[in-house]
Amino acid sequence: MFRSVRHMIYDLIEWRSQILSGTLPQDELKELKKKVTAKIDYGNRILDLDLVVRDEDGNILDPEQTSTISLFRAHEIASKQVEERLQEEKSQKQNIDMNRQAKFAATPSFALFVNLKNVVCKIGEDAEVLMSLYDPLESKFISENYLVRWSSCGLPKDIDRLHNLRAVFTDLGSKDLKREKISFVCQIVRVGRMELRDNNTRKLTSGLRRPFGVAGT
């Protein structure tokens, strides 16, 4: 709704500038004024505001100078025009949605390739780096985690996989394409002591998994 109203306001600002410029011929000026009044009436309708009754030139009818029957007929005409515009907009939106769904249905499953170059994060202990896809609107993960174990010295635990940390998120279909937004989330879990600053050897723990950080894009 906000985007629709904003788009209409931008149109009205542009048309107002053209009207005030004084460079339009009379026939174009008349047509432009009709477009302006039609846009205003349409905007009032979708915002559930009062319908303004106008004459053929787009001027607001004065109830003190216009008969009740004339006001009623003008109201009927204005309501019909706005309804036709609403139906036209609805039909266009349905056609766009149908074309989009047909396009999605014809799209085969696809994959997302991820190549991990480096983890620049000062942890001080071993860590697990988990990467996954997340739907923020539904508040849920839509893929499994790609796990990389990272050592305290800043290299992968499996040194043979250095410069070869790649993963493919597969079987992403048309349902995933239709999601409004998908985030790529990286979680870092520290593996080691309960507290990083714990230097007491009597209480020293090891192998504990503790949340350290998260980032998304």
Secondary structure as the mmCIF struct_conf table of DSSP 4:
data_model
#
loop_
_struct_conf.conf_type_id
_struct_conf.id
_struct_conf.beg_label_comp_id
_struct_conf.beg_label_asym_id
_struct_conf.beg_label_seq_id
_struct_conf.end_label_comp_id
_struct_conf.end_label_asym_id
_struct_conf.end_label_seq_id
HELX_RH_AL_P HELX_RH_AL_P1 PHE A 2 SER A 21
TURN_TY1_P TURN_TY1_P1 GLY A 22 GLY A 22
BEND BEND1 LEU A 24 LEU A 24
HELX_RH_AL_P HELX_RH_AL_P2 GLN A 26 ILE A 46
TURN_TY1_P TURN_TY1_P2 LEU A 47 ASP A 48
HELX_LH_PP_P HELX_LH_PP_P1 LEU A 49 VAL A 53
STRN STRN1 ARG A 54 ARG A 54
TURN_TY1_P TURN_TY1_P3 GLU A 56 ASP A 57
BEND BEND2 GLY A 58 GLY A 58
HELX_LH_PP_P HELX_LH_PP_P2 ASN A 59 ASN A 59
STRN STRN2 ILE A 60 ILE A 60
HELX_LH_PP_P HELX_LH_PP_P3 LEU A 61 LEU A 61
TURN_TY1_P TURN_TY1_P4 PRO A 63 GLN A 65
BEND BEND3 THR A 66 THR A 66
HELX_RH_AL_P HELX_RH_AL_P3 THR A 68 ALA A 106
BEND BEND4 THR A 107 THR A 107
HELX_LH_PP_P HELX_LH_PP_P4 PRO A 108 SER A 109
STRN STRN3 PHE A 110 LEU A 116
BEND BEND5 GLY A 124 GLU A 125
STRN STRN4 ASP A 126 ASP A 135
TURN_TY1_P TURN_TY1_P5 PRO A 136 SER A 139
STRN STRN5 LYS A 140 PHE A 141
BEND BEND6 SER A 143 SER A 143
STRN STRN6 TYR A 146 TRP A 150
TURN_TY1_P TURN_TY1_P6 SER A 152 CYS A 153
BEND BEND7 GLY A 154 LEU A 155
STRN STRN7 PRO A 156 PRO A 156
BEND BEND8 LYS A 157 ASP A 158
HELX_RH_3T_P HELX_RH_3T_P1 ILE A 159 ARG A 161
TURN_TY1_P TURN_TY1_P7 LEU A 162 HIS A 163
STRN STRN8 LEU A 165 LEU A 172
HELX_RH_AL_P HELX_RH_AL_P4 SER A 174 LEU A 177
TURN_TY1_P TURN_TY1_P8 LYS A 178 LYS A 178
BEND BEND9 GLU A 180 GLU A 180
STRN STRN9 SER A 183 GLY A 192
BEND BEND10 MET A 194 GLU A 195
TURN_TY1_P TURN_TY1_P9 LEU A 196 ARG A 197
TURN_TY1_P TURN_TY1_P10 THR A 201 LYS A 203
BEND BEND11 GLY A 207 GLY A 207
STRN STRN10 LEU A 208 GLY A 216
#
